Amino acid sequence: MKVTEAHNERVAKLTFASVYPHYVTKVEKKGRTRKELHQVIEWLTGFDDHEIQKHIDDKSTFGIFFEKAKLNANAHLITGVICGYRIEEIENTLTRQVRYLDKLVDELAKGRKMEKILRVG
């Protein structure tokens, strides 16, 4: 499935604060914790708990969120399909970064071991 420019624009305008509660619900419903979710977000973006909360409070768009992030050097190892899109084929950098985060949250909710999610070893 090809990502359209309109889709990329919608993703860029979405706020992290509007999606974050869905991430929390998804992982907690599957027996994982908010702490684990934050660990995954920190691995990808470099944001600690305080910075994550600041992005929520400031209603940062994903555009701003990822602009300020220090993306993990191993983020490119996040592959597969999420929301019908093959991550490694997404050309728009921001949309690909948001899908990285979606994929990590999905893996956490599916019970994958943290070492695998964080691409250790």
SVG drawing of the C-alpha trace seen along z (x, -y; Angstrom):
<svg xmlns="http://www.w3.org/2000/svg" viewBox="-7 -23 32 35">
<polyline fill="none" stroke="black" stroke-width="0.4" points="0.0,0.0 1.4,-3.4 1.4,-6.3 -0.2,-9.4 0.8,-13.0 -2.5,-13.7 -1.8,-10.8 1.6,-12.2 0.1,-15.6 -2.5,-14.1 0.3,-12.2 2.4,-15.4 -0.5,-17.3 -1.6,-14.6 -0.6,-15.4 1.4,-12.9 -1.0,-13.7 -4.0,-12.5 -2.4,-9.1 -0.5,-8.5 -3.6,-7.4 -4.3,-4.8 -0.8,-3.5 -1.3,-3.2 -4.6,-1.5 -3.3,1.0 -0.3,2.1 -2.1,2.2 -4.9,4.2 -2.4,6.8 -0.7,6.8 2.2,4.5 3.0,1.4 3.2,-2.4 6.8,-2.1 7.6,0.4 5.8,-1.9 8.0,-4.7 11.1,-2.5 10.2,-1.8 9.5,-5.5 12.8,-6.5 14.7,-3.9 13.3,-5.2 13.4,-9.0 15.8,-9.6 12.9,-11.3 12.8,-10.5 9.5,-10.4 9.7,-14.2 10.2,-15.0 7.4,-12.6 5.1,-14.4 6.2,-17.8 5.2,-16.7 1.8,-15.6 1.3,-18.9 2.5,-21.0 0.3,-19.0 3.3,-18.6 2.5,-17.4 4.3,-14.3 6.2,-16.7 7.6,-18.6 7.9,-15.4 10.2,-13.7 12.0,-16.9 13.2,-17.1 13.9,-13.4 17.3,-11.8 16.3,-8.7 18.0,-5.5 20.7,-4.4 19.0,-1.0 15.6,-2.4 16.2,-1.2 16.0,2.4 12.3,1.9 10.6,3.6 7.4,5.2 3.8,4.2 1.8,1.8 -1.5,0.2 -1.3,1.9 2.0,0.2 5.4,2.0 7.6,-0.3 10.8,0.1 9.0,-1.1 7.6,-4.3 9.5,-7.2 8.3,-10.1 10.7,-10.2 8.2,-11.5 5.5,-8.9 8.1,-6.2 9.2,-7.4 5.6,-7.4 5.1,-3.9 8.3,-2.8 6.7,-4.0 3.4,-2.2 5.3,1.0 7.2,0.9 4.0,0.3 2.3,3.2 5.2,5.5 5.0,4.6 1.3,5.2 1.8,8.6 4.1,9.7 7.4,9.6 10.4,9.7 11.9,6.3 15.4,7.3 13.7,8.1 11.7,4.9 14.7,2.8 16.7,4.6 19.4,5.7 22.1,8.1"/>
</svg>
